[in-house]
Amino acid sequence: HLSDDNLVEVEADALDELSWRVTIVAYDYLGELSLICGLLFAYGFSIIEGQVHTYEPQAGAATAVGTAAAQRQTEARRKIVDVFTVRLAFSGRAGERNTLWSRYARDLAGLLQLLQARLQREAQGELAKRVAVALPSVPGAIPTLHPIDIDIDNETSDQYTVLRIDTPDTVGFLYEFTNALALNGVHIARVSVSSRGDRVHDTLYVTDAQGHKLVGPARERELRAATVLVKHFTHLLPHSPNPESALLHFHEYLGELFRRPSWPDELASLEQPEVLDALARLLGVSDFLWDDFLRMQYANLFPVVRNVGALAQAKDKVALAGELTAALASAPDVEARLAVLNAFKDREMFRIDMRHILGHIADFGQFSAELTDLVELVVATASQICVEHLSGHYGRPLDEQGRPIPFAVCVLGKCGGYELGYASDIEVMFIYDGSGHASGPRLISASEFFEKVVVEFMRAIWARREGIFEIDLDLRPYGKAGSLAVSLDLFRRYFAPGGPAWAYERQALIKLRAIGGDPTLGAHVEQVRDACVYTGAPFDVAAMRAMRERQLRHLVTPGTFNAKYSLGGLVDAEYAVQALQMRYGHLYPDLRVTNTRAAIRALVQRRLVSAQNGARLHDAHLFLQNLINALRVVRGNSKDLTIPSETSEEFAFLARRLGYGSEPARLQADLTHHTTWVRRLNASLVEQASRPETK
């Protein structure tokens, strides 16, 4: 009864309440057996024994598969007959027996339709999702990976390579092993499945995709290694946020590995359970991470993954600075120094990202602090390299008395607040103090010199792509219309009360911190900032509401929730805190901090916010930061922070990344809870900050 509209027939005979003998007849496709076994596993069945046969409808068909046309013709006519004895692993599904096998047949037909359309990877990925749901992850635990004995026999059969498997029996073994063969392009013609006690003894008759035996020491070694690795990796997929992506990315990863001449040595380190578990987590986090980073920087990925134990240890700023100084010491010129700096930046960013993804950094504050330490070091070092390089051409900028004109590098925004997340912009302001000229033979003013420094700095830091380590200078006076380098005098006049700065620009200075250049000037800039921002004037709530209306109109898609800009989002939480900082910072210096949660703690200690509301605001801010970071990791930029629909697959993956497992409804409940409190607290606290001081 098989046809293009009826790709499979399934017949099940009950042996007892929980056991069946199942016969499956279908057209034959590469990778089909792994789908049959995997779907049985997803439905809760264990395979007790089985026989798998492939039948050729005419003599010689097996030798006629050399060309693509012949292969298509053969696939259309070759059939499989598989007979399994299966048992439900738990009795809870026994009550569904009336519809169990009809639903299984329908789902299997859907997967085979993908194979018929030559979409094998899509079929394997779809099944990986089903299997991950059937075998939920155990947080923190790495499943035991048992050794597999594979005997490769090319003597017994003239037509097939014979694989004999001996290994401890584990849940889903036949799916995992046949999936490994399928992803490695191995066609399974016949299988004999048997279990003796707690061990599996399976025999498989296989060829490559063209119908040829798998011969030669190199091919056998690659087959053995890749099959064992993919089998083990499949066993770990429930740990991955997105099992489908992880499985397909791992196949590409192995392809990269086998193209390297030293792959046998590198492969040995991959056989550690903790390394494979790390890969399952890494490769399933984000299509963006894989496409833009992991695949492009394989040489960086492999050493980090191979030594995954080292990721458990954080590096402080002193250690980072020491490593960078040592690396720069051998660079002969400015181009080489910048190349070393950027390679260091990419490698260390990757290491921090991996620490976060693998759970070595459980707290978002620690993740932000590690990223911020790295960014500060890279920004300060890049600016120093640029100043030294230009001083070699133009001399040092000196004032009219011949004294060096100091220069400070300041950060703002998330970097200034120790709140950097994945793909956060890095907001920088370059400030110098004094007028004069460079001391070299080519006469240029100090302002021209520092303008050139910033231009060269913007070229010095290489971003892998838009949104990753992207420098933003827009918070300088007059924004894009202003000078790249800012004189201290202009800074003071522009941001002073009554100066031309917009209210939101002055508010943004709360996050300003000096991180490089002349430390004395940096400290002075922060003092000038304090005088401009912490005046004790009532908070300008009208200006804030006008800004929020523009953000809602231009940055939020109607009918969706943006984690940053929608009502109750991150901006509302931070604006409420900043309003109180600006209102009371003149009285209490401990409120003049750049980190939002540190400011919340100070506001509670000063009894300006109740302990209960402080805890609500703290928890909501942390939740929203984690949520935004998870969105940015997947999408690869800081622009699209729209929460996917609660019923979508993307939302389910988001929940897994955030530690909710297979309970996305809990994520939605927490989102509603926290954003509701942020809206309430924003309204009350901003109103409090806008009141005039009472005597």
LUMBA-48586 format. One record per residue (C-alpha): residue in three letters; residue number from 1; x, z, y. Coordinates in steps of 0.2 Angstrom, whole numbers, plus 2048, in hexadecimal, padded with zeros to 3 digits. Layout:
% LUMBA-48586
res;n;px;pz;py
ALA;NUM;X;Z;Y
...
% end
This chain:
% LUMBA-48586
res;n;px;pz;py
HIS;1;800;800;800
LEU;2;80F;800;80C
SER;3;80F;7F4;81B
ASP;4;815;7F4;82D
ASP;5;805;7FE;831
ASN;6;807;80A;822
LEU;7;81A;80F;821
VAL;8;818;81D;815
GLU;9;80D;825;807
VAL;10;80D;837;803
GLU;11;805;83F;7F4
ALA;12;806;852;7F0
ASP;13;801;85A;7E0
ALA;14;7FF;86D;7E1
LEU;15;809;877;7D4
ASP;16;803;888;7DA
GLU;17;7FD;88F;7EA
LEU;18;80D;88D;7F3
SER;19;816;87F;7E9
TRP;20;813;86C;7E8
ARG;21;81B;85C;7E0
VAL;22;81C;850;7EE
THR;23;81E;83D;7EC
ILE;24;823;833;7FB
VAL;25;823;820;7FB
ALA;26;829;816;80A
TYR;27;834;808;810
ASP;28;846;80C;811
TYR;29;84F;810;821
LEU;30;860;817;825
GLY;31;85E;82A;829
GLU;32;84D;82B;820
LEU;33;851;838;814
SER;34;856;844;821
LEU;35;845;842;82A
ILE;36;83C;845;81A
CYS;37;846;855;816
GLY;38;846;85B;828
LEU;39;833;859;82A
LEU;40;830;862;81A
PHE;41;83B;870;821
ALA;42;832;870;832
TYR;43;822;872;828
GLY;44;829;881;81F
PHE;45;82D;87A;80E
SER;46;83D;87E;804
ILE;47;842;86F;7F8
ILE;48;845;876;7E7
GLU;49;84A;866;7DE
GLY;50;848;854;7E1
GLN;51;84C;842;7DC
VAL;52;84E;834;7E9
HIS;53;84F;822;7E5
THR;54;851;811;7EE
TYR;55;849;802;7E6
GLU;56;84F;7F0;7E9
PRO;57;840;7E4;7E7
GLN;58;84B;7D6;7E1
ALA;59;85C;7D4;7D9
GLY;60;86B;7D2;7E4
ALA;61;862;7DA;7F3
ALA;62;86F;7E7;7F4
THR;63;87D;7DB;7F7
ALA;64;874;7D1;804
VAL;65;875;7DE;812
GLY;66;884;7D7;81A
THR;67;87C;7CF;829
ALA;68;870;7D6;835
ALA;69;862;7CA;830
ALA;70;864;7CE;81D
GLN;71;864;7E1;822
ARG;72;854;7DF;82B
GLN;73;84C;7D6;81D
THR;74;852;7E2;810
GLU;75;84C;7F1;81A
ALA;76;83B;7E9;81C
ARG;77;83A;7E8;809
ARG;78;844;7F6;801
LYS;79;83A;805;7FC
ILE;80;83E;817;7F8
VAL;81;835;822;7EC
ASP;82;839;835;7EF
VAL;83;832;843;7E4
PHE;84;835;855;7E9
THR;85;82F;866;7E3
VAL;86;82C;870;7F2
ARG;87;826;882;7F6
LEU;88;820;889;806
ALA;89;82D;896;80C
PHE;90;81F;8A1;812
SER;91;80D;8A3;80D
GLY;92;805;8A3;81F
ARG;93;803;890;81E
ALA;94;7FB;88F;80D
GLY;95;7EA;890;815
GLU;96;7EE;87F;81E
ARG;97;7F0;877;80D
ASN;98;7E1;86C;80F
THR;99;7E9;863;81E
LEU;100;7FB;867;81B
TRP;101;800;857;812
SER;102;7F6;84B;81D
ARG;103;7FE;852;82C
TYR;104;80F;851;824
ALA;105;80C;83E;820
ARG;106;806;83A;832
ASP;107;815;843;839
LEU;108;821;83A;82D
ALA;109;819;829;831
GLY;110;81D;82C;844
LEU;111;82F;82F;840
LEU;112;830;820;835
GLN;113;829;815;843
LEU;114;838;81A;84E
LEU;115;843;815;83F
GLN;116;83A;805;83E
ALA;117;83D;802;850
ARG;118;850;805;84D
LEU;119;84E;816;857
GLN;120;858;821;84B
ARG;121;85F;82C;858
GLU;122;84E;82F;860
ALA;123;847;833;84F
GLN;124;855;83F;84A
GLY;125;853;848;85C
GLU;126;840;849;85A
LEU;127;842;852;849
ALA;128;850;85D;850
LYS;129;843;864;85C
ARG;130;837;867;84E
VAL;131;844;870;843
ALA;132;84A;87B;852
VAL;133;838;881;854
ALA;134;836;884;841
LEU;135;846;88E;841
PRO;136;847;898;851
SER;137;857;89F;858
VAL;138;85D;8B0;855
PRO;139;865;8B5;866
GLY;140;877;8B9;865
ALA;141;879;8B6;853
ILE;142;883;8A8;84C
PRO;143;87C;8A3;83B
THR;144;888;8A3;82C
LEU;145;88F;892;829
HIS;146;893;891;816
PRO;147;8A1;885;80F
ILE;148;89B;875;808
ASP;149;8A5;86D;7F9
ILE;150;8A3;85A;7FA
ASP;151;8AA;84F;7EC
ILE;152;8AB;83D;7F1
ASP;153;8AB;832;7E1
ASN;154;8AE;81F;7E3
GLU;155;8B1;81C;7D0
THR;156;8A0;820;7C8
SER;157;896;812;7D0
ASP;158;89A;801;7D5
GLN;159;88D;800;7E2
TYR;160;88D;812;7EA
THR;161;899;820;7EF
VAL;162;893;82F;7E6
LEU;163;893;840;7F0
ARG;164;891;850;7E5
ILE;165;88D;85F;7F0
ASP;166;890;871;7EB
THR;167;88B;87F;7F7
PRO;168;881;88F;7FA
ASP;169;86F;88B;7FC
THR;170;869;88D;80E
VAL;171;858;88A;817
GLY;172;857;878;81C
PHE;173;867;873;813
LEU;174;862;862;80D
TYR;175;85B;85D;81E
GLU;176;86B;862;827
PHE;177;876;859;81A
THR;178;86C;849;81A
ASN;179;86B;84A;82D
ALA;180;87E;84A;82E
LEU;181;87F;83B;822
ALA;182;872;832;82D
LEU;183;87B;835;83D
ASN;184;88B;82F;836
GLY;185;884;81F;830
VAL;186;883;823;81E
HIS;187;874;81B;814
ILE;188;86D;825;805
ALA;189;867;81B;7F7
ARG;190;864;829;7E9
VAL;191;864;83B;7E9
SER;192;863;848;7DB
VAL;193;85F;85A;7E2
SER;194;860;86A;7D8
SER;195;863;87C;7DB
ARG;196;86B;888;7CF
GLY;197;869;89A;7D4
ASP;198;86E;89B;7E6
ARG;199;879;88B;7E6
VAL;200;874;879;7EA
HIS;201;87B;86B;7DE
ASP;202;876;85A;7E6
THR;203;87C;849;7E2
LEU;204;87A;83B;7EE
TYR;205;87D;828;7EC
VAL;206;882;821;7FD
THR;207;889;812;806
ASP;208;88D;80E;818
ALA;209;880;806;823
GLN;210;885;7F4;81D
GLY;211;883;7F9;80B
HIS;212;896;7FB;807
LYS;213;89E;80A;7FE
LEU;214;8A7;817;808
VAL;215;8B9;814;802
GLY;216;8CB;818;808
PRO;217;8D3;829;80C
ALA;218;8D0;828;81F
ARG;219;8BD;824;81D
GLU;220;8BA;831;810
ARG;221;8C3;83E;81B
GLU;222;8B8;839;82A
LEU;223;8A9;83A;81F
ARG;224;8AC;84B;818
ALA;225;8B1;852;829
ALA;226;8A3;84B;833
THR;227;896;84E;826
VAL;228;89B;861;825
LEU;229;89C;863;838
VAL;230;88B;85B;83B
LYS;231;883;865;82D
HIS;232;889;875;834
PHE;233;885;870;846
THR;234;873;86C;841
HIS;235;872;87D;83A
LEU;236;876;884;84B
LEU;237;86A;879;855
PRO;238;85D;887;857
HIS;239;86A;88F;863
SER;240;869;880;86F
PRO;241;85E;880;87E
ASN;242;85A;86D;879
PRO;243;85D;86A;867
GLU;244;859;857;868
SER;245;866;855;876
ALA;246;873;860;86D
LEU;247;872;856;85D
LEU;248;873;845;865
HIS;249;882;84A;871
PHE;250;88B;852;862
HIS;251;88A;841;859
GLU;252;892;839;869
TYR;253;89F;847;86A
LEU;254;8A5;844;858
GLY;255;8A6;832;85C
GLU;256;8B2;836;86A
LEU;257;8BB;842;85F
PHE;258;8BE;835;851
ARG;259;8C5;829;85E
ARG;260;8D3;835;861
PRO;261;8E3;833;857
SER;262;8E5;845;855
TRP;263;8D3;848;84F
PRO;264;8D7;850;83E
ASP;265;8E1;85E;847
GLU;266;8D3;860;854
LEU;267;8C6;860;847
ALA;268;8CD;86F;83E
SER;269;8C9;87A;84E
LEU;270;8B7;874;84E
GLU;271;8B4;87B;83D
GLN;272;8B2;88D;844
PRO;273;8A0;893;845
GLU;274;8A2;89A;857
VAL;275;8A9;889;85D
LEU;276;89B;87F;855
ASP;277;88E;88C;85C
ALA;278;896;88A;86D
LEU;279;894;877;86C
ALA;280;882;878;867
ARG;281;87E;882;877
LEU;282;889;877;882
LEU;283;883;866;87C
GLY;284;871;86B;87D
VAL;285;871;872;88E
SER;286;86F;863;898
ASP;287;870;850;897
PHE;288;878;850;8A8
LEU;289;886;85B;8A2
TRP;290;88A;850;893
ASP;291;889;840;89C
ASP;292;892;845;8AC
PHE;293;89E;852;8A6
LEU;294;8A0;855;893
ARG;295;8A2;843;88E
MET;296;8AC;83D;89D
GLN;297;8B8;84C;89C
TYR;298;8BA;84D;889
ALA;299;8CC;852;88B
ASN;300;8C7;861;895
LEU;301;8B8;866;88A
PHE;302;8C2;866;87A
PRO;303;8CF;873;87E
VAL;304;8C2;87F;886
VAL;305;8B6;87D;877
ARG;306;8C4;87F;86A
ASN;307;8CA;88F;872
VAL;308;8B8;895;875
GLY;309;8BD;8A7;873
ALA;310;8C7;8A6;883
LEU;311;8B7;8A3;88D
ALA;312;8B2;8B5;88A
GLN;313;8BF;8BA;897
ALA;314;8BC;8B8;8A9
LYS;315;8CA;8B3;8B5
ASP;316;8CB;8BD;8C6
LYS;317;8D0;8B5;8D6
VAL;318;8E2;8BB;8D5
ALA;319;8E4;8B3;8C4
LEU;320;8DC;8A3;8CA
ALA;321;8E8;8A2;8D9
GLY;322;8F7;8A5;8CE
GLU;323;8F3;897;8C2
LEU;324;8EF;88B;8D1
THR;325;8FF;890;8DA
ALA;326;909;88C;8CA
ALA;327;901;87C;8C7
LEU;328;904;876;8D9
ALA;329;916;87B;8D9
SER;330;91B;86B;8CF
ALA;331;911;85F;8DA
PRO;332;91D;854;8E4
ASP;333;912;84E;8F2
VAL;334;901;851;8FA
GLU;335;8F8;844;8EE
ALA;336;8FF;84D;8DF
ARG;337;8FA;85E;8E6
LEU;338;8E8;858;8E9
ALA;339;8E7;851;8D8
VAL;340;8ED;862;8D0
LEU;341;8E1;86B;8DB
ASN;342;8D2;860;8D6
ALA;343;8D6;861;8C3
PHE;344;8D8;874;8C5
LYS;345;8C7;874;8CE
ASP;346;8BE;86A;8C0
ARG;347;8C6;873;8B2
GLU;348;8C2;885;8B9
MET;349;8B0;880;8BE
PHE;350;8AD;879;8AC
ARG;351;8B4;88A;8A5
ILE;352;8A8;894;8B0
ASP;353;899;889;8AC
MET;354;89D;88B;899
ARG;355;89F;89E;89B
HIS;356;88E;89E;8A3
ILE;357;885;892;896
LEU;358;88D;89B;887
GLY;359;886;8AC;88D
HIS;360;897;8B4;892
ILE;361;890;8B6;8A3
ALA;362;87F;8BE;8A1
ASP;363;87D;8C3;8B4
PHE;364;87A;8B5;8C1
GLY;365;884;8C0;8CD
GLN;366;893;8BF;8C3
PHE;367;891;8AC;8C0
SER;368;890;8AA;8D3
ALA;369;89F;8B5;8D6
GLU;370;8AA;8AB;8CA
LEU;371;8A5;89B;8D2
THR;372;8A7;8A2;8E3
ASP;373;8B9;8A8;8E0
LEU;374;8BD;896;8D9
VAL;375;8B5;88D;8E8
GLU;376;8BD;899;8F5
LEU;377;8CE;896;8ED
VAL;378;8CC;883;8EC
VAL;379;8C5;881;8FE
ALA;380;8D3;88C;905
THR;381;8E1;884;8FC
ALA;382;8DA;872;900
SER;383;8D9;876;913
GLN;384;8EB;87E;912
ILE;385;8F2;86E;90A
CYS;386;8E9;863;917
VAL;387;8F0;86E;925
GLU;388;902;86D;91E
HIS;389;901;85A;91B
LEU;390;8FB;856;92D
SER;391;907;862;934
GLY;392;915;858;92C
HIS;393;90E;849;936
TYR;394;909;851;947
GLY;395;912;862;947
ARG;396;908;873;949
PRO;397;8FB;874;956
LEU;398;901;880;964
ASP;399;8F8;888;973
GLU;400;8FF;886;985
GLN;401;90B;895;982
GLY;402;912;88D;972
ARG;403;909;899;966
PRO;404;901;892;956
ILE;405;8EE;88F;957
PRO;406;8E6;898;949
PHE;407;8D9;88F;93E
ALA;408;8CC;898;932
VAL;409;8C2;891;924
CYS;410;8B1;899;922
VAL;411;8A3;896;915
LEU;412;891;899;917
GLY;413;881;897;90C
LYS;414;882;89B;8FA
CYS;415;895;89B;8FA
GLY;416;895;8A7;909
GLY;417;889;8B2;900
TYR;418;891;8B2;8EF
GLU;419;882;8AA;8E8
LEU;420;889;899;8E2
GLY;421;880;891;8D4
TYR;422;882;881;8CA
ALA;423;882;872;8D6
SER;424;881;87D;8E6
ASP;425;887;875;8F6
ILE;426;897;87D;8FE
GLU;427;893;880;910
VAL;428;8A3;881;91A
MET;429;8A8;883;92D
PHE;430;8BA;880;934
ILE;431;8BD;88B;943
TYR;432;8CD;88B;94E
ASP;433;8D1;895;95E
GLY;434;8DA;88E;96C
SER;435;8DE;87E;975
GLY;436;8EF;875;976
HIS;437;8F8;867;96D
ALA;438;901;864;95C
SER;439;914;866;95D
GLY;440;919;856;956
PRO;441;91F;846;95E
ARG;442;90E;83E;95E
LEU;443;904;847;96B
ILE;444;8F2;84C;965
SER;445;8E8;85B;96B
ALA;446;8E4;86A;960
SER;447;8D2;865;95E
GLU;448;8D7;853;958
PHE;449;8E3;85B;94C
PHE;450;8D6;867;944
GLU;451;8CA;859;944
LYS;452;8D6;84F;939
VAL;453;8D8;85E;92E
VAL;454;8C6;85F;92A
VAL;455;8C5;84C;927
GLU;456;8D3;84D;91B
PHE;457;8CC;85C;913
MET;458;8BC;853;90F
ARG;459;8C6;846;906
ALA;460;8D1;853;8FD
ILE;461;8C3;85A;8F2
TRP;462;8BD;84E;8E5
ALA;463;8AB;850;8DF
ARG;464;8A7;84A;8CE
ARG;465;896;844;8D4
GLU;466;88A;848;8E2
GLY;467;885;85A;8E2
ILE;468;894;861;8D9
PHE;469;8A0;86A;8E4
GLU;470;898;861;8F3
ILE;471;89F;867;904
ASP;472;892;869;912
LEU;473;897;86A;924
ASP;474;886;869;92C
LEU;475;885;87C;931
ARG;476;892;879;93F
PRO;477;88C;878;951
TYR;478;881;869;954
GLY;479;882;865;942
LYS;480;886;853;93E
ALA;481;888;84F;950
GLY;482;895;85C;953
SER;483;8A8;85D;951
LEU;484;8AE;85F;93F
ALA;485;8BA;86D;945
VAL;486;8B2;87B;950
SER;487;8BB;884;95E
LEU;488;8B7;897;95E
ASP;489;8B1;895;970
LEU;490;8A4;888;96B
PHE;491;89F;893;95C
ARG;492;89C;8A2;968
ARG;493;892;898;975
TYR;494;888;88E;969
PHE;495;882;89C;95E
ALA;496;881;8AA;96C
PRO;497;86F;8B0;970
GLY;498;868;8A4;97C
GLY;499;874;896;976
PRO;500;86F;885;970
ALA;501;86E;88A;95D
TRP;502;85E;889;954
ALA;503;857;899;94D
TYR;504;85A;894;93B
GLU;505;86C;88F;93F
ARG;506;870;8A0;946
GLN;507;867;8A8;937
ALA;508;873;89E;92C
LEU;509;882;8A7;933
ILE;510;87D;8B6;929
LYS;511;885;8AE;91A
LEU;512;896;8AA;924
ARG;513;8A6;8B0;91C
ALA;514;8B8;8AC;920
ILE;515;8C1;8A7;911
GLY;516;8D1;89E;916
GLY;517;8DD;89A;924
ASP;518;8E2;8A7;930
PRO;519;8DA;8B8;92B
THR;520;8DB;8C0;93C
LEU;521;8D1;8B1;943
GLY;522;8C5;8B2;934
ALA;523;8C1;8C4;938
HIS;524;8BE;8C0;94A
VAL;525;8B2;8B2;946
GLU;526;8A8;8BE;93B
GLN;527;8A8;8CB;94A
VAL;528;8A2;8BD;956
ARG;529;894;8B8;949
ASP;530;88E;8CB;948
ALA;531;88C;8CB;95B
CYS;532;882;8BA;95B
VAL;533;877;8BF;94C
TYR;534;874;8D2;94C
THR;535;86D;8D4;95D
GLY;536;85F;8DF;959
ALA;537;852;8D3;960
PRO;538;841;8D1;956
PHE;539;842;8C4;949
ASP;540;83C;8B3;94F
VAL;541;82E;8B1;942
ALA;542;826;8A2;94B
ALA;543;837;898;949
MET;544;838;89D;936
ARG;545;826;898;933
ALA;546;829;887;93B
MET;547;838;885;931
ARG;548;82F;889;921
GLU;549;821;87D;925
ARG;550;82E;86F;927
GLN;551;835;874;916
LEU;552;825;874;90D
ARG;553;820;863;915
HIS;554;830;85A;911
LEU;555;838;862;902
VAL;556;829;867;8F7
THR;557;81F;85A;8ED
PRO;558;80C;85F;8EF
GLY;559;805;866;8E0
THR;560;816;86C;8D9
PHE;561;820;87C;8DB
ASN;562;832;87B;8E2
ALA;563;83C;88A;8DD
LYS;564;845;88B;8ED
TYR;565;839;885;8FB
SER;566;827;888;8F4
LEU;567;81E;897;8FB
GLY;568;825;8A6;8F1
GLY;569;835;89D;8ED
LEU;570;847;8A1;8F0
VAL;571;847;89D;902
ASP;572;838;8A9;905
ALA;573;842;8B7;8FD
GLU;574;852;8B4;906
TYR;575;849;8B2;917
ALA;576;840;8C3;915
VAL;577;851;8CB;912
GLN;578;85A;8C2;920
ALA;579;84C;8C6;92D
LEU;580;84F;8D9;92A
GLN;581;862;8D6;92B
MET;582;860;8CE;93B
ARG;583;854;8DB;942
TYR;584;85E;8EA;93D
GLY;585;870;8E5;93B
HIS;586;875;8EB;94C
LEU;587;870;8FC;947
TYR;588;877;8FC;935
PRO;589;888;8F3;932
ASP;590;885;8F4;91F
LEU;591;876;8E8;921
ARG;592;883;8DB;927
VAL;593;887;8D4;915
THR;594;886;8C2;910
ASN;595;87F;8C5;8FE
THR;596;86C;8C6;8FD
ARG;597;86B;8D3;8EF
ALA;598;878;8DE;8F8
ALA;599;86E;8DD;907
ILE;600;85E;8E2;8FE
ARG;601;867;8F2;8F7
ALA;602;86D;8F6;909
LEU;603;85B;8F4;910
VAL;604;855;900;902
GLN;605;862;90D;906
ARG;606;85E;90C;919
ARG;607;84B;90E;914
LEU;608;847;8FE;91C
VAL;609;840;8F8;90C
SER;610;838;903;8FE
ALA;611;841;905;8EE
GLN;612;832;8FD;8E5
ASN;613;832;8EE;8F0
GLY;614;845;8ED;8F0
ALA;615;844;8EC;8DD
ARG;616;837;8DF;8DD
LEU;617;841;8D4;8EA
HIS;618;851;8D6;8E0
ASP;619;849;8D1;8D0
ALA;620;840;8C2;8D7
HIS;621;850;8BC;8E0
LEU;622;85A;8BD;8D0
PHE;623;84C;8B5;8C6
LEU;624;84B;8A6;8D2
GLN;625;85E;8A4;8D3
ASN;626;85F;8A3;8C0
LEU;627;850;897;8C0
ILE;628;858;88B;8CD
ASN;629;869;88C;8C4
ALA;630;860;887;8B4
LEU;631;858;878;8BC
ARG;632;868;872;8C5
VAL;633;872;873;8B4
VAL;634;866;867;8AD
ARG;635;863;85B;8BC
GLY;636;875;85C;8C2
ASN;637;871;85E;8D4
SER;638;86A;86A;8E1
LYS;639;85C;85F;8E7
ASP;640;84E;85F;8DA
LEU;641;848;871;8D8
THR;642;836;86D;8D3
ILE;643;830;877;8C4
PRO;644;82A;86C;8B6
SER;645;818;86D;8B0
GLU;646;815;87C;8A5
THR;647;80F;871;897
SER;648;81E;865;897
GLU;649;82C;864;88B
GLU;650;838;866;89A
PHE;651;830;877;89E
ALA;652;833;87D;88C
PHE;653;845;878;88D
LEU;654;846;882;89D
ALA;655;83F;891;895
ARG;656;84C;890;887
ARG;657;85A;88E;893
LEU;658;854;89E;89C
GLY;659;853;8A8;88C
TYR;660;841;8A8;889
GLY;661;843;89F;878
SER;662;833;897;872
GLU;663;828;8A0;87F
PRO;664;826;895;88E
ALA;665;816;89F;893
ARG;666;821;8AE;897
LEU;667;82C;8A4;8A3
GLN;668;81C;89E;8AC
ALA;669;815;8B0;8AD
ASP;670;826;8B6;8B4
LEU;671;826;8A8;8C1
THR;672;814;8AC;8C6
HIS;673;818;8BF;8C7
HIS;674;828;8BD;8D2
THR;675;822;8B0;8DE
THR;676;812;8B9;8E1
TRP;677;81D;8C9;8E6
VAL;678;828;8BE;8F1
ARG;679;81A;8B7;8FB
ARG;680;813;8C9;8FE
LEU;681;824;8D0;902
ASN;682;829;8C2;90E
ALA;683;819;8C4;918
SER;684;81A;8D7;91A
LEU;685;82D;8D8;91D
VAL;686;82E;8C9;929
GLU;687;820;8D1;933
GLN;688;82A;8E1;933
ALA;689;83A;8D8;939
SER;690;830;8D0;947
ARG;691;82A;8E0;94F
PRO;692;832;8E6;95F
GLU;693;83D;8F6;95E
THR;694;833;906;961
LYS;695;83A;914;96B
% end
